[in-house]
Amino acid sequence: MAEVVSEESRERDRTTKPVMYSSAGIRHMWRIEQVDDRPVVYTYELDPVVAGYVPTGIHHSRLIIDIGFPVDIDLGRLLG
């Protein structure tokens, strides 16, 4: 699951939606925000012990992560 945060949705994307997604058993969640006019991706994985998400990284220029398959995204290219 990926949420692209806007000014209007910031509160829901940071608080309400992670609880909804973790309750539904969605294993991975990404929150994509714009910081200083650049995309930043915050990645999370569901921890069944705490029944919620734990952070797995903050990605500024490149998103490299393995979520059962490799993901490699050049975030700078998203600006084009």
PyMOL commands that place a pseudoatom at each C-alpha (Angstrom):
pseudoatom trace, name=CA, resn=MET, resi=1, chain=A, elem=C, hetatm=0, pos=[0.000, 0.000, 0.000]
pseudoatom trace, name=CA, resn=ALA, resi=2, chain=A, elem=C, hetatm=0, pos=[1.296, 3.457, -0.839]
pseudoatom trace, name=CA, resn=GLU, resi=3, chain=A, elem=C, hetatm=0, pos=[-0.152, 6.749, 0.311]
pseudoatom trace, name=CA, resn=VAL, resi=4, chain=A, elem=C, hetatm=0, pos=[0.804, 9.983, -1.439]
pseudoatom trace, name=CA, resn=VAL, resi=5, chain=A, elem=C, hetatm=0, pos=[0.438, 12.709, 1.163]
pseudoatom trace, name=CA, resn=SER, resi=6, chain=A, elem=C, hetatm=0, pos=[-1.102, 16.044, 0.278]
pseudoatom trace, name=CA, resn=GLU, resi=7, chain=A, elem=C, hetatm=0, pos=[-1.731, 19.059, 2.468]
pseudoatom trace, name=CA, resn=GLU, resi=8, chain=A, elem=C, hetatm=0, pos=[-5.401, 18.077, 2.724]
pseudoatom trace, name=CA, resn=SER, resi=9, chain=A, elem=C, hetatm=0, pos=[-4.760, 14.412, 3.592]
pseudoatom trace, name=CA, resn=ARG, resi=10, chain=A, elem=C, hetatm=0, pos=[-1.651, 14.728, 5.803]
pseudoatom trace, name=CA, resn=GLU, resi=11, chain=A, elem=C, hetatm=0, pos=[-3.340, 13.931, 9.136]
pseudoatom trace, name=CA, resn=ARG, resi=12, chain=A, elem=C, hetatm=0, pos=[-5.271, 10.909, 7.790]
pseudoatom trace, name=CA, resn=ASP, resi=13, chain=A, elem=C, hetatm=0, pos=[-2.255, 9.545, 5.899]
pseudoatom trace, name=CA, resn=ARG, resi=14, chain=A, elem=C, hetatm=0, pos=[-0.026, 9.726, 8.975]
pseudoatom trace, name=CA, resn=THR, resi=15, chain=A, elem=C, hetatm=0, pos=[-2.440, 8.527, 11.660]
pseudoatom trace, name=CA, resn=THR, resi=16, chain=A, elem=C, hetatm=0, pos=[-5.761, 7.031, 10.563]
pseudoatom trace, name=CA, resn=LYS, resi=17, chain=A, elem=C, hetatm=0, pos=[-4.781, 5.083, 7.452]
pseudoatom trace, name=CA, resn=PRO, resi=18, chain=A, elem=C, hetatm=0, pos=[-1.826, 3.166, 8.960]
pseudoatom trace, name=CA, resn=VAL, resi=19, chain=A, elem=C, hetatm=0, pos=[-4.140, 1.821, 11.674]
pseudoatom trace, name=CA, resn=MET, resi=20, chain=A, elem=C, hetatm=0, pos=[-6.742, 0.812, 9.078]
pseudoatom trace, name=CA, resn=TYR, resi=21, chain=A, elem=C, hetatm=0, pos=[-4.158, -0.901, 6.852]
pseudoatom trace, name=CA, resn=SER, resi=22, chain=A, elem=C, hetatm=0, pos=[-2.445, -2.753, 9.697]
pseudoatom trace, name=CA, resn=SER, resi=23, chain=A, elem=C, hetatm=0, pos=[-5.832, -3.949, 10.987]
pseudoatom trace, name=CA, resn=ALA, resi=24, chain=A, elem=C, hetatm=0, pos=[-6.523, -5.303, 7.490]
pseudoatom trace, name=CA, resn=GLY, resi=25, chain=A, elem=C, hetatm=0, pos=[-3.214, -7.204, 7.570]
pseudoatom trace, name=CA, resn=ILE, resi=26, chain=A, elem=C, hetatm=0, pos=[-1.518, -5.250, 4.784]
pseudoatom trace, name=CA, resn=ARG, resi=27, chain=A, elem=C, hetatm=0, pos=[2.122, -6.218, 5.223]
pseudoatom trace, name=CA, resn=HIS, resi=28, chain=A, elem=C, hetatm=0, pos=[3.911, -3.193, 3.714]
pseudoatom trace, name=CA, resn=MET, resi=29, chain=A, elem=C, hetatm=0, pos=[3.037, 0.482, 3.672]
pseudoatom trace, name=CA, resn=TRP, resi=30, chain=A, elem=C, hetatm=0, pos=[4.819, 3.394, 2.049]
pseudoatom trace, name=CA, resn=ARG, resi=31, chain=A, elem=C, hetatm=0, pos=[4.075, 7.045, 2.792]
pseudoatom trace, name=CA, resn=ILE, resi=32, chain=A, elem=C, hetatm=0, pos=[5.277, 9.415, 0.089]
pseudoatom trace, name=CA, resn=GLU, resi=33, chain=A, elem=C, hetatm=0, pos=[5.681, 13.059, 0.992]
pseudoatom trace, name=CA, resn=GLN, resi=34, chain=A, elem=C, hetatm=0, pos=[7.241, 16.093, -0.610]
pseudoatom trace, name=CA, resn=VAL, resi=35, chain=A, elem=C, hetatm=0, pos=[10.044, 17.647, 1.453]
pseudoatom trace, name=CA, resn=ASP, resi=36, chain=A, elem=C, hetatm=0, pos=[11.875, 20.687, 0.073]
pseudoatom trace, name=CA, resn=ASP, resi=37, chain=A, elem=C, hetatm=0, pos=[10.250, 20.018, -3.338]
pseudoatom trace, name=CA, resn=ARG, resi=38, chain=A, elem=C, hetatm=0, pos=[11.644, 16.472, -3.439]
pseudoatom trace, name=CA, resn=PRO, resi=39, chain=A, elem=C, hetatm=0, pos=[9.891, 13.132, -2.899]
pseudoatom trace, name=CA, resn=VAL, resi=40, chain=A, elem=C, hetatm=0, pos=[10.705, 11.269, 0.309]
pseudoatom trace, name=CA, resn=VAL, resi=41, chain=A, elem=C, hetatm=0, pos=[9.405, 7.731, 0.890]
pseudoatom trace, name=CA, resn=TYR, resi=42, chain=A, elem=C, hetatm=0, pos=[8.871, 6.438, 4.422]
pseudoatom trace, name=CA, resn=THR, resi=43, chain=A, elem=C, hetatm=0, pos=[8.617, 2.637, 4.426]
pseudoatom trace, name=CA, resn=TYR, resi=44, chain=A, elem=C, hetatm=0, pos=[6.978, 0.431, 7.047]
pseudoatom trace, name=CA, resn=GLU, resi=45, chain=A, elem=C, hetatm=0, pos=[6.408, -3.282, 7.629]
pseudoatom trace, name=CA, resn=LEU, resi=46, chain=A, elem=C, hetatm=0, pos=[3.660, -4.869, 9.686]
pseudoatom trace, name=CA, resn=ASP, resi=47, chain=A, elem=C, hetatm=0, pos=[4.936, -6.352, 12.947]
pseudoatom trace, name=CA, resn=PRO, resi=48, chain=A, elem=C, hetatm=0, pos=[2.444, -8.947, 14.182]
pseudoatom trace, name=CA, resn=VAL, resi=49, chain=A, elem=C, hetatm=0, pos=[3.770, -8.739, 17.748]
pseudoatom trace, name=CA, resn=VAL, resi=50, chain=A, elem=C, hetatm=0, pos=[2.826, -5.076, 18.119]
pseudoatom trace, name=CA, resn=ALA, resi=51, chain=A, elem=C, hetatm=0, pos=[-0.075, -5.390, 15.641]
pseudoatom trace, name=CA, resn=GLY, resi=52, chain=A, elem=C, hetatm=0, pos=[1.138, -2.283, 13.856]
pseudoatom trace, name=CA, resn=TYR, resi=53, chain=A, elem=C, hetatm=0, pos=[3.747, -0.900, 11.514]
pseudoatom trace, name=CA, resn=VAL, resi=54, chain=A, elem=C, hetatm=0, pos=[7.414, -0.461, 12.320]
pseudoatom trace, name=CA, resn=PRO, resi=55, chain=A, elem=C, hetatm=0, pos=[9.619, 1.820, 10.217]
pseudoatom trace, name=CA, resn=THR, resi=56, chain=A, elem=C, hetatm=0, pos=[12.030, 0.153, 7.806]
pseudoatom trace, name=CA, resn=GLY, resi=57, chain=A, elem=C, hetatm=0, pos=[13.536, 3.232, 6.184]
pseudoatom trace, name=CA, resn=ILE, resi=58, chain=A, elem=C, hetatm=0, pos=[13.437, 6.810, 4.980]
pseudoatom trace, name=CA, resn=HIS, resi=59, chain=A, elem=C, hetatm=0, pos=[14.410, 7.115, 1.325]
pseudoatom trace, name=CA, resn=HIS, resi=60, chain=A, elem=C, hetatm=0, pos=[15.439, 10.477, -0.144]
pseudoatom trace, name=CA, resn=SER, resi=61, chain=A, elem=C, hetatm=0, pos=[17.032, 9.940, -3.533]
pseudoatom trace, name=CA, resn=ARG, resi=62, chain=A, elem=C, hetatm=0, pos=[16.562, 6.245, -4.229]
pseudoatom trace, name=CA, resn=LEU, resi=63, chain=A, elem=C, hetatm=0, pos=[14.116, 3.659, -2.897]
pseudoatom trace, name=CA, resn=ILE, resi=64, chain=A, elem=C, hetatm=0, pos=[15.842, 0.286, -2.641]
pseudoatom trace, name=CA, resn=ILE, resi=65, chain=A, elem=C, hetatm=0, pos=[13.909, -2.312, -0.668]
pseudoatom trace, name=CA, resn=ASP, resi=66, chain=A, elem=C, hetatm=0, pos=[12.978, -5.980, -0.813]
pseudoatom trace, name=CA, resn=ILE, resi=67, chain=A, elem=C, hetatm=0, pos=[9.327, -6.743, -0.085]
pseudoatom trace, name=CA, resn=GLY, resi=68, chain=A, elem=C, hetatm=0, pos=[9.356, -10.308, -1.328]
pseudoatom trace, name=CA, resn=PHE, resi=69, chain=A, elem=C, hetatm=0, pos=[10.793, -9.012, -4.602]
pseudoatom trace, name=CA, resn=PRO, resi=70, chain=A, elem=C, hetatm=0, pos=[13.400, -6.315, -5.201]
pseudoatom trace, name=CA, resn=VAL, resi=71, chain=A, elem=C, hetatm=0, pos=[12.296, -2.704, -5.692]
pseudoatom trace, name=CA, resn=ASP, resi=72, chain=A, elem=C, hetatm=0, pos=[14.688, -0.030, -6.976]
pseudoatom trace, name=CA, resn=ILE, resi=73, chain=A, elem=C, hetatm=0, pos=[13.215, 3.398, -7.824]
pseudoatom trace, name=CA, resn=ASP, resi=74, chain=A, elem=C, hetatm=0, pos=[15.201, 6.538, -8.635]
pseudoatom trace, name=CA, resn=LEU, resi=75, chain=A, elem=C, hetatm=0, pos=[13.118, 9.121, -6.762]
pseudoatom trace, name=CA, resn=GLY, resi=76, chain=A, elem=C, hetatm=0, pos=[14.751, 12.002, -8.632]
pseudoatom trace, name=CA, resn=ARG, resi=77, chain=A, elem=C, hetatm=0, pos=[13.112, 10.778, -11.832]
pseudoatom trace, name=CA, resn=LEU, resi=78, chain=A, elem=C, hetatm=0, pos=[9.683, 11.248, -10.249]
pseudoatom trace, name=CA, resn=LEU, resi=79, chain=A, elem=C, hetatm=0, pos=[10.122, 15.019, -10.457]
pseudoatom trace, name=CA, resn=GLY, resi=80, chain=A, elem=C, hetatm=0, pos=[10.067, 15.085, -14.265]
for i in range(1, 80): cmd.bond("trace and resi %d" % i, "trace and resi %d" % (i + 1))
show_as sticks, trace
zoom trace
